[in-house]
Amino acid sequence: MLKFFMCLFFFLPLAGISQEVKKENPVTFYGFVRSEFYLDSYKGLNAFQDIFYLYPNFIGVDANGRDINDQTTANFVSVVSRGGVNIIGPEIFGAKTTGCIEVDFAGKPEIFLVRLRKAFTLFSWTNSKLLVGQTWHPFFSGDAFPKIGALNTGTPFQPFNRSPQVRFDYKLGSLTLSGTALYQQQYTSLGPIGSSNMYKRDAVIPETAFGFEYAKKTMTFGAGVDFNRIKPRVSTSGTDNKIYITDECLNSTSWVAYGKYVKGKLMMLLKGYYGQNMAHLTMIGGYGVSGYNPQTGHETYSNLTSYTTLFNITYGTKWRPGVLVGYLENLGSNDPLVLNKDGKVDTWGWGNNIMDMYRFSPSISYSVTKFLLTAEYEMTKANYGVGQFNMKNGLYADKHAAVNNGVRLVMTYYY
């Protein structure tokens, strides 16, 4: 009940504003109510009570040699329903201004908490735009993402990340150039203290991304590069039991390229990523310790690199069948890894022990005004590294397959 009144306290003043403002400054509401049933044959790495399924999570076998996570689960949830407010404001600095605030009910630690998704101000001039606030990471690529039923939108074969940022776009005819500076909030890097934006904050400088998009008639092409710097530790200690300040950071670079074709009822999307330490993008990758001083505990780090590619095709309007196909591969460490004081290898990230992964996901949807029904099958196979670990490249000699067969039934009502 308290949460209900808190929501009213947030939205009612905005509703009052919408009654008072003039035509040039309207406030509009949008969103949807989404209910979803899902069934998965293999427990996975996921979020929001398993509704956001990333990949089957192999954790080993039992005393009889049976795969521990080869377990079927099912649920019915509505927590990803969301609401938002669009605000059109006055002219500032010669630019048209708009604002957006968007929330859903998938917050932590309780999934029924209201969670901020977007909060930004947009300044629009004739040929340029400046966005200040939180929205999708530029590697999400605007509208060039898979059109599927699953909430994961193709992750981990493509990024899923919303971050605080300052983004500038400049349009030259059909070509748009962009530059973005970002920090981390909800989607963070991993390291010695777990998942945290502290590694980014301690590195001081923002993550930066540069890209272009060419869109004309039926075709859209885009590409971009991203530079990220984190600081895994601020101090270390070793065998002499003293504390030492460390300034060791890790620099990572990632790339994206995509092409999209839309004509009539047909949509086709081809997209690929190649990058280092892409864990904060909810993708496979991370980093490991490549140098270690036992006396002081000082560490140096090496990126773990991966690449992904996906293809998505849909056809139709009222009835729309479609399919998503994805592949990713772990390319391992740039430098040889070393053992820590306990004789173990320290690595951090998502899926560092996955050697490669496949996904095949056909779907069918039925759409009328403000209403959408989707049925989707998703098969994801992850080949985990087992057996001898190669210190030179961070890969394994053998593989163990973990396969999930998932079914999604989704009903969405828009307003």
Beta strands, then each sheet from edge to edge (+ up, - down):
strand 1: 27-40
strand 2: 44-47
strand 3: 52-56
strand 4: 73-77
strand 5: 82-88
strand 6: 96-107
strand 7: 113-124
strand 8: 128-136
strand 9: 162-172
strand 10: 175-182
strand 11: 189-191
strand 12: 194-196
strand 13: 207-216
strand 14: 219-230
strand 15: 235-237
strand 16: 243-245
strand 17: 250-263
strand 18: 266-276
strand 19: 285-292
strand 20: 299-315
strand 21: 319-333
strand 22: 347-350
strand 23: 354-368
strand 24: 371-390
strand 25: 395-414
sheet 1: 4+ 1- 5+ 6- 7+ 8- 9+ 10- 13+ 14- 17+ 18- 20+ 19- 22+
sheet 2: 4+ 1- 25+ 24- 23+ 21-
sheet 3: 2+ 3-
sheet 4: 11+ 12-
sheet 5: 15+ 16-
end
